[in-house]
Amino acid sequence: MTGLAAVPHDSGTMRGRRMIAGGRRSLRHVLFQAALAAACHNPVLKPLAKRLKTRGKRHKFVIIAIARRLVTIVNAVLKAATPWRSEAST
C-alpha cells in the first residue's frame, strides 16, 4: 500500500478537497519526488503531465497521477521480471 489514494475527510471548510493520508509516509514522499522528476524528464510520462496541465489540473494532482503511473510501471516490471523499456510502455 503506497498511500497515494485520497482519503475523504469532509468536515468543516475542507469540503470537496481530499487529503492524502494512509499508507507508508516515506514511500509516498519518495514517489512524489520521483514523480516530480519523471514529469519533466521521462519521455513516456512527460506527455501525460503536459496533457493534464493543459486540461487545467492542479500541479499536485498532476504529480500524484504521475506517481500512480510509476507504481503501475514498477508493478508490471516486477511481475514480468524484465527491465523497463520505454518503447513497450507506450
GUMI-276981 format. One record per residue (C-alpha): residue number from 1; x, y, z. Coordinates in Angstrom, 3 decimals, m for minus. Last residue first. Layout:
! residues N
 keke     east    north       up
  NUM        X        Y        Z
...
! end
This chain:
! residues 90
 keke     east    north       up
   90    3.659    3.417  m24.937
   89    5.169    1.239  m22.219
   88    6.999   m1.203  m24.516
   87    9.054    1.562  m26.152
   86   10.033    2.961  m22.719
   85   11.751   m0.274  m21.738
   84   11.651   m1.495  m18.150
   83   13.944   m4.408  m17.318
   82   12.338   m7.852  m17.110
   81   10.881   m9.779  m14.178
   80    7.396   m9.599  m15.764
   79    5.708   m9.092  m12.390
   78    8.401   m6.735  m11.118
   77    8.300   m4.625  m14.280
   76    4.492   m4.503  m14.231
   75    4.432   m3.467  m10.553
   74    7.034   m0.762  m11.198
   73    5.045    0.603  m14.149
   72    1.831    0.717  m12.132
   71    3.593    2.464   m9.235
   70    5.049    4.985  m11.697
   69    1.547    5.632  m13.071
   68    0.365    6.381   m9.553
   67    3.258    8.810   m9.116
   66    2.381   10.512  m12.421
   65   m1.206   10.984  m11.271
   64    0.109   12.306   m7.940
   63    2.259   14.849   m9.791
   62   m0.629   16.012  m11.965
   61   m2.977   16.399   m8.984
   60   m0.290   18.388   m7.142
   59    0.044   20.784  m10.076
   58   m3.684   21.393  m10.378
   57   m5.494   20.201  m13.481
   56   m6.306   22.749  m16.182
   55   m6.699   20.383  m19.116
   54   m3.396   21.738  m20.442
   53   m1.741   20.559  m17.217
   52   m3.134   17.033  m17.641
   51   m1.799   16.796  m21.192
   50    1.634   18.090  m20.161
   49    1.880   15.547  m17.362
   48    0.882   12.728  m19.703
   47    3.365   13.959  m22.321
   46    6.162   13.861  m19.678
   45    5.326   10.311  m18.585
   44    6.749    8.406  m21.543
   43    9.809   10.556  m22.290
   42   10.697   10.802  m18.563
   41   12.363   14.173  m17.865
   40    9.947   16.765  m16.503
   39    7.043   14.701  m15.139
   38    9.518   11.954  m14.232
   37   11.495   14.250  m11.907
   36    8.419   15.382   m9.985
   35    7.117   11.817   m9.998
   34   10.318   10.565   m8.374
   33    9.945   13.189   m5.637
   32    6.319   12.185   m5.014
   31    7.240    8.506   m5.065
   30    9.907    9.080   m2.414
   29    7.472   11.046   m0.239
   28    4.800    8.349   m0.541
   27    7.329    5.655    0.348
   26    8.310    7.586    3.498
   25    4.670    8.063    4.507
   24    3.667    4.452    4.129
   23   m0.057    4.210    3.614
   22   m2.888    6.487    4.594
   21   m3.213   10.301    4.479
   20   m3.634   12.025    1.137
   19   m6.149   14.812    1.561
   18   m9.284   15.302   m0.463
   17  m10.947   18.564   m1.312
   16  m14.731   18.845   m1.740
   15  m15.444   20.180    1.735
   14  m12.285   21.137    3.638
   13  m14.094   24.037    5.350
   12  m15.705   22.000    8.091
   11  m15.869   18.282    7.640
   10  m15.334   16.025    4.699
    9  m12.229   13.974    5.459
    8  m12.123   11.826    2.343
    7   m8.898    9.870    1.815
    6   m7.106   10.418   m1.486
    5   m5.210    7.378   m2.676
    4   m1.425    7.662   m2.830
    3   m0.824    5.654    0.341
    2    1.637    3.198   m1.161
    1    0.000    0.000    0.000
! end
